[in-house]
Every structure is written in C-alpha cells, then in structure tokens.
Amino acid sequence: MATARPTRSKTAKAVSTVRIIGGQWRGRRVPFLDLEHLRPTPDRVRETLFNWLSGHCPGAHVLDAFAGSGVLGLEALSRGAAHAVFIEQSAAMAAVLQTTLRELNCAQSARVRCADAIRDLAELQTSFDLIFCDPPYRQDLLEPFMQAVQDLALLKPQGFLYVEQPKGAPPQSWPNFAVHRRLTAGQVDAFLLRWSPLNRD
C-alpha cells in the first residue's frame, strides 16, 4: 500500500496521505481518513493500471465508485480526463475529497456524490469512458455493481471497467466483459475489463 503519513485531526480521526504518481499533479499528496475498509490502491498497481490506460485518459469521462481517497479518479484527472464523478458513502471522507478538489483547482471538472455507490448509479443518467470499482472487500458488492453498470448502460462501447478484489478470492464470472489486462500485486488482484456482450442482436 502507498506510504501513509498519519496525523490526528481535531475530531480524533486519523488522517493519512496518498501520493498521485503521474500527470500534472505528480508527487502531490492528498489526504484521506483512516476509515474501516478504506485502502487506497497501491502505487505499484496504479502505475501499472495507468500504463495500461495510456492514451485513454485525455478527454475521458470517469466514474470513481466506492471512491474513498479518490486517488483513482484523481490520477485520471491528473492525466487529462475531462470530468470525474466520485461516489463515496462516508460523509466525512466525501467532505475531505471535496476539499481536495478545490485545492487542486479542479472542482469545476469533478463532483463528489455522498451516496451508496450501487443505489446512486441510476441517478447519474450518463455514460463513462472509464469506471473504477474498488469496493470494500468481502461485502459482495462487486457483482451487483457490475450488473447495475450493464443494466443502466453506464459504460461506453469502447470503455474500460477496472475492478479490484482480494488476492486469492474465488474467480468471478463476468458475462459481457472481457479481461483486457490483469495483475496480482501484494494482496490485490486487479483486472481491466472491456465491454464484450456475448449476445448481440
């Protein structure tokens, strides 16, 4: 996991930082709260992911679901994404992320929705070039999220869906998605998927 620098806020919540590793904000550290189940995607995994996505970030519309620190969406914005939507259920973490966007002067090209990541999808009424899905482990959220993405047509035809799960988790069946790239690093299994419907009219 990315090196964290813990501090203590006035509300006694531990605060750490995670580093953006590429683009215009390369090297910039952004804060996140040490909440249960919140674990920013490690540097090595993000570096590989955005190498895979090289050339796909500029101008992209991005959804960072289960955003947490928001570092995946922030990496995409740092590398030229046109707009990002962050969905984070914790009101405290959503407020921290909103402050980060203002400090990076990108509040006009991003918005934070404090909501349940699955239930909120129907409210978005748009589609995305890149969707990042890194849900809390062992809560069985990945399958219903991906089903909602399909049902609501949230991913553009040539778009990418990135998912993480704990290393060694039972293999997932992802109908209508093809594995474009995959990586195992530390305790993470990471997959970059592309929309690939099995049944076409």
C-alpha positions in Angstrom: 0.0 0.0 0.0 1.1 3.6 -0.6 3.2 5.0 2.2 0.9 6.8 4.6 1.7 9.8 6.9 -0.7 9.6 9.8 -1.7 12.7 11.7 -4.6 13.3 14.1 -7.5 15.7 13.3 -9.5 17.7 15.8 -12.2 15.1 15.6 -9.7 12.4 16.6 -9.9 10.7 13.3 -6.6 9.5 11.9 -5.6 11.2 8.7 -3.1 9.8 6.2 -2.0 10.8 2.7 -1.6 9.0 -0.6 0.6 10.2 -3.5 -0.6 10.9 -7.0 2.0 9.2 -9.2 1.6 10.7 -12.6 0.4 13.7 -14.7 0.2 17.3 -13.8 -0.1 16.6 -10.0 2.6 14.0 -9.9 4.1 13.8 -6.5 1.2 15.6 -4.8 -0.1 14.0 -1.6 -3.8 14.0 -0.9 -5.4 13.2 2.4 -7.8 10.5 3.4 -9.3 9.4 6.6 -8.3 6.0 8.1 -11.8 4.6 8.0 -12.7 0.9 8.2 -12.4 -0.8 4.7 -10.7 2.3 3.2 -7.4 1.2 1.5 -6.2 3.3 -1.4 -5.0 1.3 -4.4 -1.2 0.7 -4.0 1.3 2.8 -6.0 2.5 -0.3 -8.0 -1.0 -1.3 -9.0 -1.9 2.3 -10.0 1.3 2.7 -12.0 0.5 -0.5 -14.0 -3.1 0.4 -14.4 -2.4 3.8 -15.9 0.3 2.4 -18.1 -2.5 0.1 -19.5 -4.7 3.2 -19.9 -2.0 5.3 -21.6 -3.7 7.4 -24.2 -7.2 6.7 -22.9 -7.3 9.3 -20.1 -7.2 12.6 -22.1 -10.7 13.9 -22.5 -12.3 10.9 -20.8 -15.4 11.0 -18.6 -14.6 9.0 -15.4 -16.6 7.4 -12.6 -14.7 6.5 -9.4 -17.2 4.4 -7.4 -16.5 3.5 -3.8 -14.1 6.4 -4.1 -12.5 6.5 -0.7 -9.4 8.7 -1.1 -10.5 9.3 -4.7 -6.9 8.6 -5.8 -8.0 6.6 -8.9 -10.2 9.4 -10.2 -7.6 12.0 -9.3 -4.9 10.0 -11.2 -7.2 10.1 -14.2 -7.8 13.9 -13.9 -4.1 14.4 -13.4 -3.5 12.7 -16.7 -6.1 14.8 -18.7 -9.5 13.3 -18.0 -12.2 15.9 -18.9 -14.6 15.1 -16.0 -14.8 12.8 -13.0 -17.7 11.7 -10.7 -16.7 10.4 -7.3 -19.2 8.4 -5.2 -18.4 8.0 -1.6 -20.7 6.8 1.2 -18.9 8.3 4.1 -19.9 12.0 4.6 -16.6 12.7 6.3 -14.5 11.3 3.5 -16.7 12.9 0.9 -16.0 16.3 2.5 -12.3 15.6 2.5 -12.4 14.7 -1.1 -14.4 17.8 -2.0 -11.8 20.0 -0.2 -9.0 18.2 -2.2 -10.7 19.0 -5.5 -10.9 22.7 -4.5 -7.3 22.7 -3.5 -6.3 21.2 -6.9 -8.5 23.8 -8.7 -10.5 21.1 -10.4 -13.9 21.4 -8.6 -15.4 22.6 -12.0 -14.4 19.3 -13.7 -15.3 16.9 -10.9 -18.1 16.3 -8.5 -18.5 14.3 -5.3 -21.7 12.4 -4.6 -22.1 11.3 -1.0 -24.2 8.2 -1.6 -24.3 4.4 -1.8 -22.3 3.5 -4.9 -24.8 1.0 -6.2 -28.1 2.7 -5.4 -26.8 6.0 -6.8 -25.9 4.7 -10.2 -29.4 5.1 -11.6 -29.2 8.9 -10.7 -26.2 9.5 -12.9 -28.0 9.4 -16.3 -24.8 9.5 -18.3 -22.2 7.0 -19.5 -18.4 6.9 -18.9 -15.2 6.1 -20.7 -13.6 4.8 -17.6 -15.2 3.3 -14.5 -13.1 2.4 -11.4 -14.6 -0.1 -9.0 -12.6 -0.8 -5.8 -15.3 -1.8 -3.3 -14.7 -2.9 0.3 -13.5 -6.4 0.4 -15.7 -9.3 1.4 -19.0 -7.4 1.2 -20.2 -9.0 -2.0 -20.6 -5.6 -3.8 -18.7 -6.3 -7.0 -21.3 -8.4 -8.7 -24.3 -6.2 -8.1 -22.3 -3.1 -9.1 -21.3 -4.7 -12.4 -24.8 -5.8 -13.1 -26.1 -2.2 -12.5 -23.4 -0.9 -14.8 -24.7 -3.2 -17.5 -28.4 -2.6 -16.8 -28.0 1.2 -16.9 -25.6 1.2 -19.8 -23.1 3.3 -17.9 -20.0 2.1 -19.8 -19.5 3.5 -23.3 -19.0 0.8 -26.0 -15.2 1.2 -26.1 -14.9 2.0 -22.4 -12.9 0.3 -19.6 -14.0 -1.0 -16.3 -11.3 -1.5 -13.6 -12.0 -3.8 -10.7 -10.1 -5.0 -7.6 -10.6 -7.9 -5.3 -8.5 -9.6 -2.6 -5.7 -11.8 -3.8 -6.9 -15.4 -4.0 -10.6 -14.6 -3.9 -12.8 -17.1 -5.8 -12.8 -16.5 -9.6 -15.5 -14.2 -10.7 -17.8 -14.8 -13.7 -18.2 -11.5 -15.6 -20.7 -12.1 -18.5 -20.4 -9.4 -21.2 -17.0 -8.3 -20.0 -13.6 -9.5 -21.4 -10.4 -9.3 -19.3 -8.2 -6.9 -21.2 -5.4 -7.0 -18.6 -4.8 -8.4 -15.1 -2.3 -8.1 -12.4 -1.6 -9.6 -9.0 0.5 -7.4 -6.6 0.7 -7.8 -2.9 -2.7 -8.6 -1.6 -4.6 -7.3 -4.7 -5.9 -9.0 -7.8 -6.6 -6.2 -10.3 -8.5 -6.5 -13.6 -9.0 -4.1 -16.5 -12.2 -5.2 -18.4 -13.8 -4.2 -21.6 -17.4 -4.4 -22.6 -17.8 -7.5 -24.7 -21.5 -8.6 -24.9 -21.9 -12.3 -25.5 -25.3 -11.9 -27.2 -25.7 -9.2 -29.9 -28.8 -8.6 -31.9 
